[in-house]
Amino acid sequence: MRKIALLAVLIAAVPLASWASSSVDFQGFNGKGYYKNGVLSTGNGGSHFSIINGMGGKSLSGPNLGHIAFSTGKLTHGSLTHGGTFAAGGSFTIMGNGKSGVPGGALFAGKFSGPVTLAVSVSGGIYHYTITGAIAGMWGGKLVNGTVTLNLVGTKVCPTCLHFVGGDVNIALPVPEPGTLSLLGTGLLGLAGVVRRRSLHHV
């Protein structure tokens, strides 16, 4: 009886799964940034992150869960100190540290799929930079898309000496296709019928 009830719950969940969406969100960035020859990048060390939401359905936090490494395309108009737009392209990689429930190695590898916007404000001798853009690349062997918003600061003395102070990188993960969900539902219904018949024979 318990098996039948469990299968009923699973079957009922199939239609809901067809409407589900899934994503992994990275936050808590810290590290150095660089601007040279019209390109903004993280340099070799990358920018470490300390928060992941949605990894295996969990929220993880720690001093260093991994890092992002990226470089934008060339600045097409504007300037670092006044804001502007970087061209699409470059590269964008998310690396896991292999600890605390985070897989090791490259989690995402791709590039900026469109122009990257640079917004700038100045307060108390500090430049506050925000870059926003879209990324596309591979996650677990599948092509996925994502959005990037990163915050950096620099000083009037050295506006190109950048430091990450926060932001958000969100990767939208693929969900099962409707055909796959239909097959799953059909299989569960068939299994429920088999279990029910066996239960009746034992009565």
ZADO-1210 file (C-alpha; in nm, 4 decimals, padded with zeros to 6 digits):
<atoms>
<atom x="00.0000" y="00.0000" z="00.0000" code="MET" pos="1"/>
<atom x="00.2832" y="00.2353" z="00.0834" code="ARG" pos="2"/>
<atom x="00.4486" y="00.1619" z="-00.2523" code="LYS" pos="3"/>
<atom x="00.1287" y="00.2525" z="-00.4356" code="ILE" pos="4"/>
<atom x="00.0968" y="00.5776" z="-00.2407" code="ALA" pos="5"/>
<atom x="00.4589" y="00.6690" z="-00.3177" code="LEU" pos="6"/>
<atom x="00.4143" y="00.6002" z="-00.6874" code="LEU" pos="7"/>
<atom x="00.1000" y="00.8126" z="-00.6899" code="ALA" pos="8"/>
<atom x="00.2968" y="01.1050" z="-00.5485" code="VAL" pos="9"/>
<atom x="00.5697" y="01.0622" z="-00.8113" code="LEU" pos="10"/>
<atom x="00.3160" y="01.0482" z="-01.0925" code="ILE" pos="11"/>
<atom x="00.1457" y="01.3611" z="-00.9649" code="ALA" pos="12"/>
<atom x="00.4818" y="01.5388" z="-00.9593" code="ALA" pos="13"/>
<atom x="00.5544" y="01.4741" z="-01.3285" code="VAL" pos="14"/>
<atom x="00.3267" y="01.7507" z="-01.4654" code="PRO" pos="15"/>
<atom x="00.4764" y="01.9930" z="-01.2127" code="LEU" pos="16"/>
<atom x="00.8290" y="01.9039" z="-01.3262" code="ALA" pos="17"/>
<atom x="00.7441" y="02.0114" z="-01.6812" code="SER" pos="18"/>
<atom x="00.7008" y="02.3680" z="-01.5493" code="TRP" pos="19"/>
<atom x="01.0107" y="02.3613" z="-01.3304" code="ALA" pos="20"/>
<atom x="01.3184" y="02.5714" z="-01.3971" code="SER" pos="21"/>
<atom x="01.6628" y="02.5226" z="-01.2528" code="SER" pos="22"/>
<atom x="01.9648" y="02.7453" z="-01.2084" code="SER" pos="23"/>
<atom x="02.2878" y="02.7736" z="-01.0133" code="VAL" pos="24"/>
<atom x="02.3798" y="03.1094" z="-00.8665" code="ASP" pos="25"/>
<atom x="02.7313" y="03.2215" z="-00.7666" code="PHE" pos="26"/>
<atom x="02.7935" y="03.5151" z="-00.5312" code="GLN" pos="27"/>
<atom x="03.0459" y="03.6564" z="-00.2848" code="GLY" pos="28"/>
<atom x="03.3225" y="03.7471" z="-00.5298" code="PHE" pos="29"/>
<atom x="03.6607" y="03.8645" z="-00.4126" code="ASN" pos="30"/>
<atom x="03.9948" y="03.9113" z="-00.5875" code="GLY" pos="31"/>
<atom x="04.1829" y="04.1356" z="-00.8260" code="LYS" pos="32"/>
<atom x="04.0663" y="04.2597" z="-01.1645" code="GLY" pos="33"/>
<atom x="04.2702" y="04.4094" z="-01.4475" code="TYR" pos="34"/>
<atom x="04.2118" y="04.6511" z="-01.7337" code="TYR" pos="35"/>
<atom x="04.4662" y="04.6586" z="-02.0132" code="LYS" pos="36"/>
<atom x="04.4533" y="04.7329" z="-02.3865" code="ASN" pos="37"/>
<atom x="04.0783" y="04.7857" z="-02.3747" code="GLY" pos="38"/>
<atom x="04.0040" y="04.4470" z="-02.2123" code="VAL" pos="39"/>
<atom x="03.8750" y="04.3831" z="-01.8603" code="LEU" pos="40"/>
<atom x="03.9830" y="04.0539" z="-01.7039" code="SER" pos="41"/>
<atom x="04.0405" y="03.8657" z="-01.3805" code="THR" pos="42"/>
<atom x="04.4041" y="03.7866" z="-01.4548" code="GLY" pos="43"/>
<atom x="04.5549" y="03.4461" z="-01.3770" code="ASN" pos="44"/>
<atom x="04.4282" y="03.4227" z="-01.0181" code="GLY" pos="45"/>
<atom x="04.0635" y="03.4720" z="-01.1047" code="GLY" pos="46"/>
<atom x="03.8000" y="03.5984" z="-00.8636" code="SER" pos="47"/>
<atom x="03.7032" y="03.3652" z="-00.5802" code="HIS" pos="48"/>
<atom x="03.3408" y="03.3105" z="-00.4795" code="PHE" pos="49"/>
<atom x="03.2061" y="03.2122" z="-00.1374" code="SER" pos="50"/>
<atom x="02.8351" y="03.1401" z="-00.2011" code="ILE" pos="51"/>
<atom x="02.6588" y="02.8951" z="-00.4344" code="ILE" pos="52"/>
<atom x="02.2806" y="02.8589" z="-00.4458" code="ASN" pos="53"/>
<atom x="02.1184" y="02.5709" z="-00.6317" code="GLY" pos="54"/>
<atom x="02.4164" y="02.3351" z="-00.6611" code="MET" pos="55"/>
<atom x="02.2470" y="01.9949" z="-00.6377" code="GLY" pos="56"/>
<atom x="01.9460" y="02.1720" z="-00.4888" code="GLY" pos="57"/>
<atom x="02.1538" y="02.3034" z="-00.1990" code="LYS" pos="58"/>
<atom x="02.2959" y="02.6337" z="-00.0788" code="SER" pos="59"/>
<atom x="02.6671" y="02.6270" z="-00.0028" code="LEU" pos="60"/>
<atom x="02.8959" y="02.8815" z="00.1605" code="SER" pos="61"/>
<atom x="03.2616" y="02.8932" z="00.2534" code="GLY" pos="62"/>
<atom x="03.5690" y="03.1139" z="00.2310" code="PRO" pos="63"/>
<atom x="03.6669" y="02.9793" z="-00.1132" code="ASN" pos="64"/>
<atom x="03.4364" y="02.7471" z="-00.3084" code="LEU" pos="65"/>
<atom x="03.6075" y="02.8106" z="-00.6414" code="GLY" pos="66"/>
<atom x="03.6713" y="03.0991" z="-00.8789" code="HIS" pos="67"/>
<atom x="03.5682" y="03.2628" z="-01.2023" code="ILE" pos="68"/>
<atom x="03.8197" y="03.3598" z="-01.4690" code="ALA" pos="69"/>
<atom x="03.7193" y="03.5802" z="-01.7609" code="PHE" pos="70"/>
<atom x="03.8223" y="03.8353" z="-02.0164" code="SER" pos="71"/>
<atom x="03.5870" y="04.0606" z="-02.2085" code="THR" pos="72"/>
<atom x="03.6065" y="04.1595" z="-02.5710" code="GLY" pos="73"/>
<atom x="03.7623" y="04.4957" z="-02.6592" code="LYS" pos="74"/>
<atom x="03.6046" y="04.8190" z="-02.5345" code="LEU" pos="75"/>
<atom x="03.4061" y="04.9368" z="-02.8381" code="THR" pos="76"/>
<atom x="03.3127" y="05.2801" z="-02.7063" code="HIS" pos="77"/>
<atom x="03.3449" y="05.4861" z="-02.3904" code="GLY" pos="78"/>
<atom x="03.6249" y="05.4521" z="-02.1363" code="SER" pos="79"/>
<atom x="03.7038" y="05.2759" z="-01.8114" code="LEU" pos="80"/>
<atom x="03.6478" y="05.5874" z="-01.5998" code="THR" pos="81"/>
<atom x="03.3303" y="05.7045" z="-01.7775" code="HIS" pos="82"/>
<atom x="03.1598" y="05.3787" z="-01.8699" code="GLY" pos="83"/>
<atom x="03.1019" y="05.2135" z="-02.2036" code="GLY" pos="84"/>
<atom x="03.0551" y="04.8815" z="-02.3805" code="THR" pos="85"/>
<atom x="03.2832" y="04.5843" z="-02.4378" code="PHE" pos="86"/>
<atom x="03.2392" y="04.3660" z="-02.7459" code="ALA" pos="87"/>
<atom x="03.0993" y="04.0140" z="-02.7226" code="ALA" pos="88"/>
<atom x="03.3445" y="03.7262" z="-02.7119" code="GLY" pos="89"/>
<atom x="03.6362" y="03.6892" z="-02.4760" code="GLY" pos="90"/>
<atom x="03.6057" y="03.3977" z="-02.2363" code="SER" pos="91"/>
<atom x="03.4279" y="03.3037" z="-01.9135" code="PHE" pos="92"/>
<atom x="03.5064" y="03.0025" z="-01.6926" code="THR" pos="93"/>
<atom x="03.3715" y="02.8882" z="-01.3553" code="ILE" pos="94"/>
<atom x="03.5960" y="02.6520" z="-01.1601" code="MET" pos="95"/>
<atom x="03.4930" y="02.4459" z="-00.8554" code="GLY" pos="96"/>
<atom x="03.7347" y="02.3682" z="-00.5711" code="ASN" pos="97"/>
<atom x="03.6331" y="02.0020" z="-00.5348" code="GLY" pos="98"/>
<atom x="03.5484" y="02.0482" z="-00.1660" code="LYS" pos="99"/>
<atom x="03.2461" y="02.1186" z="00.0557" code="SER" pos="100"/>
<atom x="03.0095" y="01.9517" z="-00.1914" code="GLY" pos="101"/>
<atom x="03.1400" y="02.1469" z="-00.4911" code="VAL" pos="102"/>
<atom x="03.2669" y="01.9469" z="-00.7912" code="PRO" pos="103"/>
<atom x="03.6290" y="02.0066" z="-00.8855" code="GLY" pos="104"/>
<atom x="03.7474" y="02.1491" z="-01.2175" code="GLY" pos="105"/>
<atom x="03.5597" y="02.3473" z="-01.4800" code="ALA" pos="106"/>
<atom x="03.1871" y="02.3738" z="-01.4049" code="LEU" pos="107"/>
<atom x="03.1212" y="02.6150" z="-01.6921" code="PHE" pos="108"/>
<atom x="03.3344" y="02.7133" z="-01.9913" code="ALA" pos="109"/>
<atom x="03.2152" y="02.9637" z="-02.2484" code="GLY" pos="110"/>
<atom x="03.2204" y="03.3283" z="-02.3484" code="LYS" pos="111"/>
<atom x="03.0212" y="03.6497" z="-02.3442" code="PHE" pos="112"/>
<atom x="02.7394" y="03.5961" z="-02.5928" code="SER" pos="113"/>
<atom x="02.6619" y="03.9666" z="-02.6329" code="GLY" pos="114"/>
<atom x="02.8004" y="04.3118" z="-02.5552" code="PRO" pos="115"/>
<atom x="02.9083" y="04.3753" z="-02.1948" code="VAL" pos="116"/>
<atom x="02.7968" y="04.7010" z="-02.0359" code="THR" pos="117"/>
<atom x="03.0279" y="04.8960" z="-01.8057" code="LEU" pos="118"/>
<atom x="02.8645" y="05.1447" z="-01.5656" code="ALA" pos="119"/>
<atom x="03.0772" y="05.3764" z="-01.3503" code="VAL" pos="120"/>
<atom x="03.0144" y="05.6032" z="-01.0526" code="SER" pos="121"/>
<atom x="03.2615" y="05.7957" z="-00.8344" code="VAL" pos="122"/>
<atom x="03.2285" y="05.8504" z="-00.4607" code="SER" pos="123"/>
<atom x="03.4904" y="05.9675" z="-00.2111" code="GLY" pos="124"/>
<atom x="03.7743" y="05.9168" z="-00.4534" code="GLY" pos="125"/>
<atom x="03.6654" y="05.5594" z="-00.5280" code="ILE" pos="126"/>
<atom x="03.5520" y="05.4388" z="-00.8699" code="TYR" pos="127"/>
<atom x="03.2633" y="05.1930" z="-00.8506" code="HIS" pos="128"/>
<atom x="03.2341" y="04.9719" z="-01.1582" code="TYR" pos="129"/>
<atom x="02.9495" y="04.7393" z="-01.2558" code="THR" pos="130"/>
<atom x="02.9677" y="04.5123" z="-01.5575" code="ILE" pos="131"/>
<atom x="02.6637" y="04.3274" z="-01.6904" code="THR" pos="132"/>
<atom x="02.6331" y="04.0825" z="-01.9754" code="GLY" pos="133"/>
<atom x="02.5131" y="03.7448" z="-02.0998" code="ALA" pos="134"/>
<atom x="02.7245" y="03.4302" z="-02.1291" code="ILE" pos="135"/>
<atom x="02.6849" y="03.1024" z="-02.3163" code="ALA" pos="136"/>
<atom x="02.8874" y="02.7835" z="-02.2913" code="GLY" pos="137"/>
<atom x="02.9054" y="02.4246" z="-02.1720" code="MET" pos="138"/>
<atom x="02.7911" y="02.2884" z="-01.8342" code="TRP" pos="139"/>
<atom x="02.8097" y="01.9115" z="-01.7857" code="GLY" pos="140"/>
<atom x="02.8304" y="01.8524" z="-02.1603" code="GLY" pos="141"/>
<atom x="02.5227" y="02.0650" z="-02.2360" code="LYS" pos="142"/>
<atom x="02.4980" y="02.4127" z="-02.3854" code="LEU" pos="143"/>
<atom x="02.3592" y="02.6596" z="-02.1314" code="VAL" pos="144"/>
<atom x="02.3135" y="03.0348" z="-02.0939" code="ASN" pos="145"/>
<atom x="02.3691" y="03.2689" z="-01.8044" code="GLY" pos="146"/>
<atom x="02.3807" y="03.6273" z="-01.6848" code="THR" pos="147"/>
<atom x="02.6671" y="03.8154" z="-01.5230" code="VAL" pos="148"/>
<atom x="02.6652" y="04.1179" z="-01.2927" code="THR" pos="149"/>
<atom x="02.9953" y="04.1966" z="-01.1227" code="LEU" pos="150"/>
<atom x="03.0978" y="04.4849" z="-00.8992" code="ASN" pos="151"/>
<atom x="03.4531" y="04.6186" z="-00.8791" code="LEU" pos="152"/>
<atom x="03.6240" y="04.9191" z="-00.7255" code="VAL" pos="153"/>
<atom x="03.9323" y="05.1226" z="-00.8125" code="GLY" pos="154"/>
<atom x="04.0828" y="05.4476" z="-00.6871" code="THR" pos="155"/>
<atom x="04.1418" y="05.7813" z="-00.8571" code="LYS" pos="156"/>
<atom x="04.5124" y="05.7257" z="-00.7964" code="VAL" pos="157"/>
<atom x="04.4943" y="05.3941" z="-00.9854" code="CYS" pos="158"/>
<atom x="04.1560" y="05.3417" z="-01.1563" code="PRO" pos="159"/>
<atom x="04.2904" y="05.0314" z="-01.3333" code="THR" pos="160"/>
<atom x="04.3904" y="04.8633" z="-01.0040" code="CYS" pos="161"/>
<atom x="04.0606" y="04.6822" z="-00.9613" code="LEU" pos="162"/>
<atom x="03.9151" y="04.4665" z="-00.6860" code="HIS" pos="163"/>
<atom x="03.5965" y="04.2568" z="-00.6932" code="PHE" pos="164"/>
<atom x="03.3515" y="04.3459" z="-00.4180" code="VAL" pos="165"/>
<atom x="03.0446" y="04.1414" z="-00.5115" code="GLY" pos="166"/>
<atom x="02.8070" y="04.0516" z="-00.7883" code="GLY" pos="167"/>
<atom x="02.6053" y="03.7628" z="-00.9216" code="ASP" pos="168"/>
<atom x="02.6607" y="03.4961" z="-01.1879" code="VAL" pos="169"/>
<atom x="02.3532" y="03.2903" z="-01.2701" code="ASN" pos="170"/>
<atom x="02.3610" y="02.9804" z="-01.4930" code="ILE" pos="171"/>
<atom x="02.0276" y="02.8506" z="-01.6231" code="ALA" pos="172"/>
<atom x="02.0425" y="02.4704" z="-01.6311" code="LEU" pos="173"/>
<atom x="01.8512" y="02.2560" z="-01.8832" code="PRO" pos="174"/>
<atom x="01.5340" y="02.0838" z="-01.7609" code="VAL" pos="175"/>
<atom x="01.3877" y="01.7575" z="-01.8981" code="PRO" pos="176"/>
<atom x="01.2086" y="01.7963" z="-02.2301" code="GLU" pos="177"/>
<atom x="00.8300" y="01.7354" z="-02.2404" code="PRO" pos="178"/>
<atom x="00.8848" y="01.4105" z="-02.4342" code="GLY" pos="179"/>
<atom x="01.1180" y="01.2807" z="-02.1651" code="THR" pos="180"/>
<atom x="00.8682" y="01.3722" z="-01.8946" code="LEU" pos="181"/>
<atom x="00.5883" y="01.1950" z="-02.0844" code="SER" pos="182"/>
<atom x="00.7959" y="00.8773" z="-02.1053" code="LEU" pos="183"/>
<atom x="00.8718" y="00.9033" z="-01.7350" code="LEU" pos="184"/>
<atom x="00.5037" y="00.9435" z="-01.6541" code="GLY" pos="185"/>
<atom x="00.4066" y="00.6454" z="-01.8719" code="THR" pos="186"/>
<atom x="00.6721" y="00.4298" z="-01.7072" code="GLY" pos="187"/>
<atom x="00.5567" y="00.5262" z="-01.3589" code="LEU" pos="188"/>
<atom x="00.1939" y="00.4503" z="-01.4441" code="LEU" pos="189"/>
<atom x="00.2923" y="00.1076" z="-01.5772" code="GLY" pos="190"/>
<atom x="00.4987" y="00.0369" z="-01.2676" code="LEU" pos="191"/>
<atom x="00.2087" y="00.1422" z="-01.0461" code="ALA" pos="192"/>
<atom x="-00.0169" y="-00.1051" z="-01.2275" code="GLY" pos="193"/>
<atom x="00.2301" y="-00.3904" z="-01.1748" code="VAL" pos="194"/>
<atom x="00.2651" y="-00.3121" z="-00.8039" code="VAL" pos="195"/>
<atom x="-00.1126" y="-00.2908" z="-00.7630" code="ARG" pos="196"/>
<atom x="-00.1710" y="-00.6269" z="-00.9335" code="ARG" pos="197"/>
<atom x="00.0903" y="-00.7952" z="-00.7145" code="ARG" pos="198"/>
<atom x="-00.0672" y="-00.6428" z="-00.4042" code="SER" pos="199"/>
<atom x="-00.4125" y="-00.7746" z="-00.5054" code="LEU" pos="200"/>
<atom x="-00.2738" y="-01.1243" z="-00.5647" code="HIS" pos="201"/>
<atom x="-00.1284" y="-01.1283" z="-00.2121" code="HIS" pos="202"/>
<atom x="-00.4622" y="-01.0385" z="-00.0534" code="VAL" pos="203"/>
</atoms>
